[in-house]
């Protein structure tokens, strides 16, 4: 029963994607469904709420302009498309604005253990780790955000990035090695 | 220090990141988004948006930038020329079209190969092409001058077409020239066929290495579609649609002046002395850009952007640390290599077989052609060595 209901909801949402090509009301509902997720992704990628709002705006303007040409049919397709646009816009923002140091500082200031954990090492590790993340290629930073902050599956990452799932797995493995090596070299200084 | 993915995840999970939504922004943005959506509805679904997306993708990679630059230059040189004098015609629909092509004061159409190009012409010899990425190229064949704009970088390239072959018909892929010189009678009538929901009458014309199939609406006698097939160069084929004749095209569309605020990139499209070695250098350059040292999957210049973009998306290019200067040199290498191909006559019977072959594979022929007047073929191998080979020993 629950499964059938879930399928029904999914189908209704898929209809929404098709309708949103021509109907403002459908687009408005999709916007409601995804605003928070995209905003959160932008915060996790840029670590500044005001900038994240700007980039989120750019993402949805792009959606409003292009949805008539969007070929996807399901909410999953739509979500992947949204994340792809958001990843591109966030990367574009970082490229255009040499604010990485500021971002880093802001990010480091923001980061504290949420649960008052006694595991202080992870809290202390974060600024260094984030510095290491900022040294990654933009697409690799996007992978880290989508995988670890947005908890997306490999399959979704592959669809968003338009690569094979195996490529995502291998790339993520390399990214983690790269981050580890960077941290190691920092600690040995 | 984290040991694995799950430990990394734990660190991230413990972070306290404020992601609380600002309801005022959310509501204001919704209003603006719907306004943008409604505005877009007022306009026809242009391909501009698609092109903008393409442009961003194309320009992400140094290799695709090089390919784009080379494609612009090549597009100019294999482009179209002005129309000539009218000829005697028969009274068939086909002949009417031939007359229209010959006499048109202006003409616009869309060329659909693997890359879509919008083309506009105006007598006496002005041409404007708009390629994916909003690359606009204007050329004045009467002065031998051209300009290309690169909107993503606010740059423009001015070109002096020095040392071009004098007779445009010598350029194998000069599509418009083939159109302009269509014979007044077709070789074959193909009868009617439904294409894209319209019943059209087909005519086939075969000239040397080019087959043109002309599709005409028998009711209105409009030219609807032309399919041009190059027998010796599979992959170069194009389909032309959306023809319009003698519409008003303002002279400003063909100005050789850049938009305000654009900076100049110097380029001279010099095709003098293009030789086999230029093709070899192009193949060498490409194989140095790919991670696995393979040669380009195609030599079709119109596919350059698309192919390089797709390869970039698949991560098949290595890291290319390049300067603007080097990029220009690479674009010229690419362009001269491909110009060597475009200047080969039909009887050279050239073939390219380099797809998936890696640089250094001395035993595998990747390209061969017969030089003018020669009885043997020149064969380029995977290590870019060259040998003279008798026709009967060529790869099948």
Interface residues (C-beta under 8 A of the other chain):
Chain A: X22 X24 X27 X28 X31 X32 X35 X36 X39 X40 X43 X44 X47 X49 X53 X56 X57 X60 X61 X63 X64 X65 X66 X67 X68 X69 X88 X92 X110 X111 X112 X113 X114 X115 X117 X119 X122 X123 X125 X126 X129 X148 X149 X162 X163 X167 X172 X176 X179 X180 X183 X184 X187
Chain B: X1 X2 X4 X5 X8 X9 X10 X11 X12 X14 X15 X16 X17 X18 X19 X21 X22 X25 X26 X29 X30 X32 X33 X34 X36 X37 X38 X40 X41 X45 X49 X50 X53 X56 X313 X314 X315
